[in-house]
């Protein structure tokens, strides 16, 4: 039985440093997931990154969010509501 795919968007706020973006992509790469879009904006000492996938296995949502939160320098991780993305 295959797991259903759901749209997902993660918003990460972290201390800005040169290796941050590659470290934020690691949780996706190790699960063989390729984000559909990545957008990052630096605001002084802080970086805000949005990573979105059009279809991601539902069971991986919280695992990836947890991995993102463990990246050194990450201040917050927010997962945008899957239901809100589906309705958009």
C-alpha positions in Angstrom: 0.0 0.0 0.0 1.5 3.4 -1.0 1.4 6.4 1.2 -0.6 9.4 0.0 1.3 12.4 -1.2 0.4 15.8 0.2 1.6 19.4 -0.5 4.1 20.7 2.1 5.8 23.9 2.9 8.3 24.5 5.6 9.3 28.0 6.8 12.6 28.1 8.7 14.1 31.1 10.5 17.8 30.6 11.4 21.0 32.4 12.1 22.5 33.3 8.7 25.8 31.5 8.0 27.4 30.2 4.8 26.5 26.5 5.3 22.9 27.0 6.3 21.1 26.3 3.0 22.8 23.1 2.2 22.1 21.8 5.7 18.4 22.7 5.4 18.2 20.6 2.2 19.9 17.5 3.8 16.7 16.1 5.4 15.0 16.1 2.0 18.0 14.6 0.1 18.4 11.7 2.6 14.8 10.8 2.0 15.2 11.0 -1.8 12.9 14.1 -2.0 13.6 17.1 -4.3 11.9 20.3 -3.3 9.8 22.1 -6.0 10.9 25.5 -4.7 13.4 27.0 -2.3 13.4 30.6 -1.4 15.7 32.2 1.1 16.0 35.8 2.3 18.6 37.2 4.6 17.6 39.9 7.0 20.7 41.0 8.8 21.9 38.2 11.0 18.8 36.1 10.3 17.8 33.9 7.3 14.3 33.0 6.4 13.9 30.0 4.1 10.8 28.5 2.6 11.0 25.0 1.2 8.0 23.6 -0.7 7.1 20.3 -2.2 4.0 19.7 -4.4 3.8 16.1 -3.2 5.5 14.6 -0.1 4.7 11.4 1.7 2.5 12.4 4.6 4.4 10.2 7.1 7.6 12.2 6.4 6.2 15.6 7.3 6.9 15.6 11.0 10.2 13.7 10.5 11.5 16.4 8.1 10.3 19.2 10.4 12.1 17.6 13.3 15.3 17.3 11.3 15.1 20.9 10.2 14.7 22.0 13.8 17.9 20.1 14.8 20.1 22.1 12.3 22.5 24.3 14.2 21.3 27.9 14.3 17.7 27.2 13.5 15.4 29.4 15.6 12.0 28.1 14.4 10.4 25.7 12.0 6.8 26.2 10.9 5.0 23.7 8.7 2.3 25.5 6.7 -1.0 23.7 7.0 -1.4 20.9 4.4 -5.1 21.5 4.3 -4.5 25.2 3.6 -2.2 24.4 0.7 -4.7 21.9 -0.8 -7.4 24.5 -0.7 -5.3 27.2 -2.4 
